[in-house]
Amino acid sequence: MKKISLVLLLISITTFLFAQKEANVINAKEVERIEKILSADDMEGRKTFSKGIEKAAAFIADEFAKTGLQSWNHTGNYLQAFAMVKPKFISADCSFGGVSVATRDVIVVTCKEELKINEQSGYEKVTITAGANFNAEARKYLTANKNYFVLVDTVFAKAFFNLTRFKSQLYKTDKSVVFVLTAQNPATYTLEAKHQFTEQSLANVLGILPGKSKKNEYVIFSGHYDHLGIMGKDRLGNVLADSIFNGANDDAAGTTAVIMLAKYFKALNNNERTLIFVAFTAEEVGGFGAQYFSRQFNPEDVKAMFNIEMIGTESKWGKNSAYITGYERTDMGKMLQGNLAGTGFSFYPDPYPAQNLFFRSDNATLARLGVPAHTISTSKMDSEPNYHTSGDEIGTLDMENMAMIIKSIALSAKGIVSGKETPSRVDVSELNNPGASRPVAPPAGKSQ
């Protein structure tokens, strides 16, 4: 009996020491090394479509390679490249049964310089009827990767022109969606549209740690690596002494966390679900990187998303704390907090509901599809002095606290990573009113 007890004791000690060793992968010194490189002046503020962001992408890819992550689609390349096209409208002519439709009532979302279609072109004809959620229906057709001819009821006349915002930047695709504001349901139609396009290349940086028993179930850890670049003047038109917007907190901090979490989980090497570590591009200009990434997955296969944004400063509750946007929409926050019992670290609901943060970061695309996708942050959005300024530099960040937050995210995720816990899905019916927020009780023993 004593021999068995001794063996069990030795196993427990070995397991504890192993866990301590892996936990030490996340440390303030390594956090500072990565953060310092990403927020350095020679990254030129990591503006989308700039040389600086290309340099940042190369650095992140190198870190993923050194960590031993698998590349996207086994290509050996950690860059998930895609193209955006910016259209310039030339003309559009539409007719129903030979009768012309006013150009103002036609919006064509396409990447084709010349588009000519009719009722025999294979476009699925659908209708957005009175009483429907106009924005949700339009978004559904635009993201379905199919050709649609969409008849929009005239009750949406005031909102119809807002669809042009979907043309400001497009993913390069051979699919087109035509919207026509009309009270008719024509048996025959013709449409001709002409555009000119400017094409630009973008890339997310993506690394994968395959799961052991649940390879087709995904857990995502993400942050965006782009920022605002170099700006000669501030928003008030004042000339800036420091023109580089380094984005140390926004969001080199989140990207640093993603890299550190990749190192941590690779060292543990016991994840049952497949882990995807991704640094998104173009968050600051419309969230295009996250939107493209999200289209590559069946949302039902994504079991959770940890999006990390601005964790370099203390939260309103001080050290050893962070908040989760959309906390009330799933049970993921409670699940994460449960795994942190006894650590002294607390996750809180988002204290800034009026700012609608749940829909302002890279978690939003998957959340709209039902994925328990949340952003973790500490940024005091009502009083963060360096937010979107040239003062967002590494000297304003707390490396020790950052390391503690990253460790806490890692520990909180253990049940989800192991496949033993699965958060509830976002109720997409509630997303028809994205500003809605339900009251949530704070963590046990805490007050807001």
C-alpha positions, 0 to 999 in steps of 0.5 A, spaced: 500 500 500 505 504 501 509 503 495 502 504 491 502 511 495 509 513 493 508 511 486 502 516 486 505 521 489 511 521 484 506 521 479 503 527 482 509 531 483 512 529 476 505 532 473 505 538 477 513 540 475 511 538 468 505 543 468 509 548 472 515 548 466 510 549 461 506 554 464 513 558 464 513 558 457 509 564 458 513 569 461 514 577 461 521 577 458 518 573 452 512 577 452 516 583 451 521 581 446 515 579 441 511 586 443 517 590 442 518 587 435 511 588 433 511 595 435 517 598 433 518 604 429 521 600 423 514 596 422 511 603 420 505 602 424 503 596 420 498 599 416 494 595 411 497 594 404 504 597 407 511 595 407 510 595 414 505 590 415 508 585 410 514 585 415 510 584 421 507 578 417 513 575 416 515 576 423 509 572 426 510 567 420 517 566 423 514 565 430 509 560 428 514 556 424 519 556 430 514 554 434 512 548 430 505 549 428 502 546 421 502 551 416 495 553 412 493 547 408 500 544 409 502 549 404 509 550 408 506 558 408 503 561 414 500 566 410 493 566 408 493 570 402 487 573 399 485 579 394 481 585 395 478 589 389 475 596 390 470 598 384 469 604 381 462 604 378 461 606 370 454 604 368 448 599 370 442 598 365 436 593 367 430 592 364 424 587 366 420 584 360 423 590 356 421 595 361 427 599 363 428 600 371 431 606 374 439 605 375 438 608 382 434 602 384 439 597 381 446 595 386 450 590 383 456 587 387 461 584 383 468 583 381 467 583 374 468 589 369 462 587 365 456 583 367 451 581 363 445 576 365 438 575 364 433 570 367 437 564 363 444 565 366 443 561 372 442 566 377 437 564 383 432 569 384 430 571 391 426 576 394 427 580 401 420 581 403 416 586 407 417 584 414 424 581 413 430 583 417 433 587 411 440 587 413 441 580 415 437 578 409 442 582 404 448 580 408 446 572 407 446 573 400 452 577 399 456 571 404 453 565 401 458 565 395 453 564 390 450 568 384 443 571 386 438 576 383 435 579 389 428 583 388 428 588 394 421 590 396 420 597 396 418 598 403 426 598 404 427 604 399 430 608 405 435 603 407 436 600 400 442 605 398 446 603 404 447 596 400 453 600 396 457 600 402 458 592 401 461 595 394 467 599 398 471 593 398 470 586 395 473 579 396 476 577 389 470 572 387 467 570 381 460 570 384 455 576 383 449 579 387 444 584 384 439 587 388 433 591 385 428 595 388 422 593 386 414 591 387 414 586 381 416 579 380 418 579 373 418 573 369 424 575 364 429 580 365 436 583 363 442 586 366 448 589 364 453 593 369 460 595 368 465 597 373 473 598 373 477 595 379 483 596 383 486 590 386 490 589 392 493 583 396 492 582 403 494 576 408 492 573 415 498 569 418 495 562 420 498 556 424 495 550 426 496 545 432 492 539 430 487 535 435 488 528 437 481 525 437 477 531 435 481 534 429 475 536 426 473 541 432 476 547 432 478 552 437 481 559 435 485 564 438 486 570 434 488 578 434 489 583 429 496 585 427 494 591 423 494 598 425 494 605 423 500 606 420 504 613 419 500 619 420 502 627 419 496 630 423 491 628 429 484 628 428 484 635 429 489 637 424 494 638 429 501 636 426 504 631 430 511 630 433 511 623 433 507 621 426 508 613 427 502 610 430 505 604 433 499 600 436 503 597 441 496 595 445 492 595 439 493 590 437 500 588 438 498 586 445 493 581 442 498 578 437 503 577 442 498 573 446 496 569 440 504 567 439 505 566 446 499 561 446 501 557 440 508 556 444 504 554 450 499 549 447 505 546 443 509 545 449 503 541 452 502 538 446 495 535 449 490 538 445 484 534 443 481 539 439 485 542 433 487 549 435 488 555 430 492 561 431 491 567 427 493 574 426 488 578 422 489 583 417 485 589 415 481 590 422 482 597 422 479 598 415 473 594 416 475 587 419 476 584 412 481 579 414 477 576 419 471 576 414 475 572 409 478 567 414 471 565 417 468 563 410 473 558 410 470 554 415 463 551 417 461 555 423 458 548 426 465 546 426 468 552 430 467 550 438 470 557 440 473 563 439 478 567 443 479 573 440 484 578 444 484 585 443 488 590 447 490 587 454 497 591 455 494 596 460 490 594 466 482 594 466 478 598 470 478 593 476 486 593 476 491 587 475 489 580 474 482 581 471 479 582 464 473 583 461 469 578 455 465 582 450 458 579 449 459 575 456 451 574 456 450 571 449 453 564 451 456 560 457 463 561 455 465 566 460 462 562 466 466 556 463 472 560 463 472 563 470 470 556 472 477 553 470 480 559 474 478 558 481 483 559 486 488 563 481 485 570 483 484 572 476 477 574 474 473 575 467 468 580 467 462 582 463 463 587 458 463 594 462 462 598 456 455 595 453 453 602 450 460 601 445 457 595 442 464 592 442 462 585 441 460 587 434 466 591 433 472 586 433 474 580 429 470 575 433 463 578 430 463 575 423 463 568 427 459 570 432 453 572 427 454 565 425 452 562 432 459 561 434 461 562 441 466 567 439 468 573 444 473 578 445 478 578 451 480 585 453 482 590 458 482 596 455 478 602 458 474 604 452 471 610 456 478 613 458 484 609 455 489 615 453 493 612 448 487 609 444 488 610 436 494 615 438 501 616 436 502 615 444 500 607 444 507 605 445 510 599 448 513 604 454 505 604 456 504 597 457 505 592 463 509 586 461 508 582 467 500 583 467 500 582 460 503 575 461 499 574 467 493 575 463 495 570 457 497 565 462 490 566 465 487 565 458 491 559 457 488 556 463 481 558 462 481 554 455 483 548 458 476 544 458 475 547 451 481 545 448 481 538 451 474 537 448 471 536 455 467 543 455 463 546 449 460 553 450 453 554 448 452 557 441 450 564 440 443 565 439 443 568 432 435 570 432 438 576 437 443 579 433 437 582 429 438 587 434 445 587 435 445 593 440 441 589 445 444 587 451 442 583 457 444 584 464 449 579 467 451 578 474 458 579 476 463 573 478 462 571 485 465 575 490 466 581 486 462 587 484 462 592 478 
